[in-house]
Amino acid sequence: MNKQSLIEVGLDRMITIEEIDLIARREARLVLSQDENFRAHITKGAQFLKEKFQADGCIYGVTTGYGDNCVRAVPLAQVEELPLHLTRFHGCGLGDFLSLPQTRAVLAVRLISLCQGFSGVTVDLLERLEMLLHHDILPVIPSEGSVGASGDLTPLSYVAAVIVGERDVWYQGKRRATAEVYQELEIQAYKLQPKEALAIMNGTAVMTGLATEAFCRAKYLARLSARLTAMTSLALKGNPQHFNAYLFAAKPHVGQSHIAAYIRSDLENAPQDFPIGRLQDRYSTRCAPHIIGVLEDMLPVFKKLIETEINSANDNPLIHLAENEQESSILHGGHFYGGHIAFVMDSLKNLVANIADLLDRQMATLVDPKFNNGLPANLSGAHGTRAPINHGLKALQIGASAWTAEALKNTMPASVFSRSTESHNQDKVSMGTIAARDALRVLQLSEQVAVAQLIAAVQALRLRQQEGALGRQNYSSDMCLFLDMVNDDIPFIAEDQPLESYLRALLDKIQNRRWALYGAAK
C-alpha cells in the first residue's frame, strides 16, 4: 500500500464525504488532533459526567437501564458492569457482513462524531478507535438488525465489543477472534467507562458510513451514464444537437446542464451528416440529461446532509459544557434518529434506478434492428455462414432487463416503514440503515446494467467503424482515452462466448472508479 495521507479530526474540523472515501480505501488515515484545547475539551466532558454522577447518582444509561428500562435503577455496585451488558445483548445481528471499506467508514464516522465533544467520552476511547483504524483491525459487523433509531445499536455493538476484546475482527485478510489478535499485538482490552458503550452504539455511524459509499458510487455512475449516452448517440447515428448549449440555457437546471455539457463535449467531432434517419432520437437518448441531471442536481443537497450527519454528535444523552460550569448540564434528546440519512438514501436509490432504466432502454435500442439504424441484430459481429448460429448480446440484454427490473422494484422507500419497537419506547424509527442498504443494492444492480450497456456501446461503435461510418477522428480526445482504457477489457463479439468474467472485471473497475471521466478525479 502506498503511503497514506493524514486527515486530522478535532474540534471545528469538517470532514468531507471524499475524505471518508479515502479512509475507507486506505488511501488516507484518520488521526486525532494533538491540539491541547481539543483534548482538554474532551477530558472536561468526561470529567463533568463523572462529577455529575458522583453528585446526583442518577444519569440515563449510567445508573439506569436502557431505552424503556430507563425507569429501572442500576445499583452502584453494578454501574461498571452495565456497559458490557449493553454490548452483549445487542450481539444479535444477521445478514451479510459489511465490507472492509464499509467497516473503515463506520469506524471513521463514529470517531468523528465522538470528537465533537458532546458525548462525555474519554480521550482514551477516541485513541482506541484511532488504533483500530491505524492497525486495520476491523470488527466483523453484520449488516442487518438496525431500525435506525435509537441509532445503529446492534451493528455498532460489534464495534464496542471489539474495543473490549470480544467477538471477531478482520485482520490481515482473515477472520479471527479479537482476543487472539490483541494478544498477538500486545494490545490490552479496553475497559469502557460508564457511558462509553452507549456513546459508541447510540448513533448513526453505520447508515452514514454506507451513505458515503452510496454517494460516491452514484456520483460516478452519473458521469459514466453521460459517457454511455454519447457513445449510444454516435452508434445510432443520432442527432448531436439534442445537447446544444443554447437549448439547455432555456431550462437551466445546473446539474442537467452539466450532464448535457459532458455529452456535448463527447460529440464535438460527430460526423457532420449526423443525424441519419430520425430527426429526433428516442427519449432514452434525447432526454438523457433530463434523467441523469436530476441526480446530478440533487448530489450537492445529499452531500450537505450526509456531511452534516458525519460531523454531528448523534448519541444520547449529550453533555452541554457552559462557560459557567454551574450551568453545564446533561441534555436528553433524539439525535440518534437517522431521518436525514433515510431520506437521502431513499431519494438517491430512486434517482439511480431511473438511470438503470435509462441505460436499459439505450441498450434495448442498440440491439434491436428495428430501431438501431442498420446495426446487426443483437450487435452480433458474425458474418456470412457464421451469422445464423451466433446470437451476439441477446442474453446480455435479457440480463440487463432483469437487473433493471430488480433495481426498480427496490425503490420502495424504507423510511415509510417505521415499526414501533422496544416496548413502544422506540415507537417511531427512521429505517435509515435499511434505506442505505437498499440504496447500495440498487447501485449494484444499476452498475451491472451500466456494464452491460458499456459492452453493447463499445460493440456498436466497433461495428460502425467496420462499416466506415465512424473512426477515431469522430471521438473527442477524452472519449478516445476512455475507449483505449476499456478496449482491452471488452472483446469484440464475433463468435458467441460467455461474458461473465468480463462483466465482473468491468464491474470492479466501475465500483472502484478506475477511469477518470470528463477530467474529474476518480
Beta strands, then each sheet from edge to edge (+ up, - down):
strand 1: 5-9
strand 2: 28-32
strand 3: 94-97
strand 4: 138-139
strand 5: 142-144
strand 6: 168-171
strand 7: 174-177
strand 8: 318-320
strand 9: 329-331
sheet 1: 1+ 2+
sheet 2: 3+ 5-
sheet 3: 4+ 6- 7+
sheet 4: 8+ 9-
end
